[in-house]
Structure formats: structure tokens, C-alpha cells
Amino acid sequence: MTRTAETMPRQSELRREIADERRKLTDAVASLREELGHTAERGKRIGTTVGAVAGAAVALRTALKIRRRVKRD
């Protein structure tokens, strides 16, 4: 199927469309990077909380063991 000069997009139109698509892609990538940054921050906070809870559990377990030994003696 051949196109006439009227139906074929001009180079300037194509360039404009490509530039517009590039801008959209750039914005989408920036948005994704921002979302990933927020997700990483949440992951760090969760990791810190889990670590603190695990540390508290170990400290409590150790304190209870010491208490039992002191009571036996």
C-alpha cells in the first residue's frame, strides 16, 4: 500500500511525536525511581524494627536465664 504525500507524516511531526514520547518516558522513569526510593526507605525501617525486636527478645531471654540461675543458688 503506497501512501500519498498527504497521508505520510512529515519529518517535523515525527520528530515532535518522538520528543513527546521521550519526555513521557523520562517522567515515568523519574516516577519509578522515586517510588523505589520510598520502598527502600520503608524496607530499612522494617529491618531496623525487626532487628530491635530480635535484640530485645534475646536480652529478655538472657535476663530470664540469669534470673533462674540466681534463684537456684
C-alpha positions as CSV (number, residue, x, y, z in Angstrom):
1,M,0.0,0.0,0.0
2,T,1.5,3.3,-1.0
3,R,0.9,6.5,0.8
4,T,0.5,9.8,-0.8
5,A,2.3,12.9,0.4
6,E,-0.9,13.9,2.2
7,T,-1.2,10.8,4.4
8,M,2.5,10.4,5.3
9,P,3.5,12.2,8.4
10,R,6.1,14.9,7.9
11,Q,9.6,14.5,9.5
12,S,8.9,17.5,11.8
13,E,5.7,15.9,13.0
14,L,7.5,12.6,13.7
15,R,10.3,14.4,15.5
16,R,7.8,16.2,17.6
17,E,6.0,13.0,18.5
18,I,9.3,11.2,19.3
19,A,10.3,14.1,21.5
20,D,7.0,14.0,23.3
21,E,7.3,10.2,23.9
22,R,10.8,10.7,25.2
23,R,9.6,13.3,27.7
24,K,6.8,10.9,28.9
25,L,9.3,8.1,29.3
26,T,11.7,10.3,31.2
27,D,8.9,11.3,33.5
28,A,7.8,7.7,34.0
29,V,11.4,6.7,34.9
30,A,11.7,9.5,37.4
31,S,8.4,8.5,39.0
32,L,9.5,4.9,39.2
33,R,12.9,5.9,40.8
34,E,11.1,8.0,43.4
35,E,8.7,5.1,44.2
36,L,11.7,2.7,44.5
37,G,13.4,5.2,46.9
38,H,10.3,5.2,49.1
39,T,10.1,1.5,49.1
40,A,13.8,1.2,50.0
41,E,13.3,3.6,53.0
42,R,10.3,1.5,54.2
43,G,12.4,-1.6,53.9
44,K,15.2,0.0,56.0
45,R,12.7,1.0,58.7
46,I,11.2,-2.5,58.8
47,G,14.7,-4.0,59.0
48,T,15.6,-1.7,61.9
49,T,12.4,-2.6,63.8
50,V,12.8,-6.3,63.3
51,G,16.4,-6.0,64.5
52,A,15.4,-4.1,67.6
53,V,12.7,-6.6,68.4
54,A,15.0,-9.6,67.9
55,G,17.6,-7.9,70.1
56,A,15.1,-7.2,72.9
57,A,13.9,-10.9,72.7
58,V,17.5,-12.1,73.1
59,A,18.1,-9.7,76.0
60,L,14.9,-10.8,77.7
61,R,15.7,-14.5,77.2
62,T,19.2,-13.9,78.7
63,A,17.8,-12.0,81.7
64,L,15.3,-14.8,82.4
65,K,18.1,-17.4,82.3
66,I,20.2,-15.4,84.6
67,R,17.3,-15.0,87.0
68,R,16.6,-18.7,87.0
69,R,20.2,-19.5,87.9
70,V,20.3,-16.9,90.7
71,K,17.1,-18.4,92.2
72,R,18.5,-22.0,92.1
73,D,21.7,-20.9,94.0
